[in-house]
């Protein structure tokens, strides 16, 4: 299990790209809080559907870019596709826990359809912003799952038996409970947060380095 110090890690916005990503994330968090309130299981079903999109979209675009430019992807594609698969397993788990209604299933389809095109456009415009958005998404996911855990610990949500799909996927003990599942999922989200913030940082450094090279070249041309 990840320590609480690592769980509550937050990336402070450093530039306009970061501020846009944070504002976008907070607006979606507001909508989720307004619609679901403390129905954490049902919230997770919808949000994990959306959370599984960025890794797949980014992995696909980087795959095509690698083919087009005939350049190595530095291992990013596998990391992103693994992230998408992991988020999908979160969804499969919460479907067993929350038993989504027909209305929620319709919301899931609509949300996924909208977010696929939205994230595709964002990634094509700015990979840095796209990865930062996911980093902030995952920060909010860690907060939400921490709140979920507190509700379980306080006895407000029943600590039911862990679904078989979760026990098999995370190799949990057979007597595991919902609390154990939420803890491993929260750890997954913290890992995705760190990876995407790191990707955004790498892109940011590359942009700054290229900008410095351009300024240096312009300065030399004037001499």
C-alpha positions, -999 to 999 in steps of 0.1 A, spaced: 0 0 0 12 35 -8 20 58 21 -5 87 28 23 112 20 25 99 -15 -12 95 -19 -20 132 -12 7 144 -37 -4 174 -57 12 191 -87 10 228 -84 3 246 -117 34 260 -132 21 275 -165 -10 282 -185 -12 246 -197 -13 234 -161 -39 260 -151 -62 251 -180 -58 214 -171 -66 220 -135 -96 242 -142 -110 216 -167 -106 189 -141 -122 209 -113 -152 217 -135 -158 180 -141 -153 173 -104 -181 198 -97 -204 180 -121 -197 146 -105 -202 159 -70 -234 176 -80 -249 146 -98 -236 117 -76 -230 133 -42 -220 104 -19 -231 76 -42 -195 65 -45 -201 32 -62 -223 46 -89 -199 76 -93 -171 51 -98 -189 32 -125 -194 64 -146 -160 80 -139 -140 48 -145 -157 45 -179 -142 80 -187 -109 73 -170 -103 43 -193 -104 66 -224 -72 87 -222 -48 59 -221 -63 42 -251 -66 75 -271 -31 86 -263 -17 52 -269 -34 50 -303 -22 85 -314 14 78 -302 13 44 -320 3 61 -353 29 89 -347 56 63 -342 47 45 -374 44 78 -393 77 92 -382 95 58 -379 107 68 -344 108 48 -311 80 56 -286 103 53 -255 79 28 -240 50 53 -237 25 33 -258 26 2 -236 24 23 -204 -7 41 -217 -24 10 -230 -17 -8 -197 -32 22 -179 -64 20 -201 -67 -18 -194 -62 -12 -156 -90 15 -156 -112 -9 -175 -108 -35 -147 -117 -8 -122 -150 -4 -142 -156 -42 -143 -151 -44 -106 -175 -15 -98 -202 -29 -121 -203 -59 -97 -204 -37 -67 -228 -9 -77 -251 -27 -102 -257 3 -125 -292 11 -135 -304 15 -171 -302 53 -168 -266 51 -155 -257 28 -184 -271 53 -209 -251 81 -191 -220 59 -194 -224 56 -232 -230 93 -236 -201 103 -214 -177 79 -231 -187 91 -266 -183 128 -257 -150 123 -238 -134 102 -265 -137 131 -291 -129 157 -264 -97 141 -253 -87 133 -289 -89 170 -298 -71 180 -266 -43 155 -273 -38 166 -309 -36 203 -297 -14 198 -267 0 165 -254 13 183 -224 -21 196 -214 -37 162 -221 -14 143 -198 -17 170 -171 -55 167 -172 -51 130 -165 -27 137 -137 -52 160 -121 -81 135 -128 -62 109 -109 -55 133 -80 -93 138 -77 -98 100 -80 -74 95 -50 -95 120 -30 -128 104 -40 -116 69 -31 -102 82 2 -137 96 10 -152 63 -1 -129 45 23 -139 68 52 -176 61 46 -168 24 48 -147 28 80 -174 49 96 -200 22 89 -220 44 65 -213 20 36 -214 -18 41 -180 -34 38 -193 -62 16 -173 -92 3 -149 -83 -25 -161 -93 -60 -144 -124 -75 -131 -104 -105 -112 -81 -81 -98 -109 -61 -85 -126 -92 -71 -94 -109 -53 -80 -79 -44 -114 -63 -62 -105 -31 -69 -130 -3 -101 -149 -7 -116 -132 24 -110 -97 11 -137 -70 16 -147 -39 -3 -123 -18 17 -94 -39 4 -105 -34 -32 -109 4 -28 -74 6 -13 -57 -12 -42 -77 8 -68 -67 40 -50 -31 29 -52 -35 23 -90 -49 58 -94 -20 73 -75 4 55 -99 -14 67 -130 -13 103 -115 24 102 -111 30 87 -146 9 113 -164 23 142 -144 58 129 -153 49 126 -190 36 162 -189 69 173 -172 90 156 -198 71 173 -227 74 206 -209 111 203 -205 115 193 -242 94 224 -252 115 247 -230 148 232 -243 136 236 -279 126 272 -272 160 280 -257 177 265 -288 156 287 -311 164 318 -291 201 309 -292 200 304 -329 182 337 -335 208 355 -313 236 340 -333 220 351 -365 220 387 -353 257 387 -345 
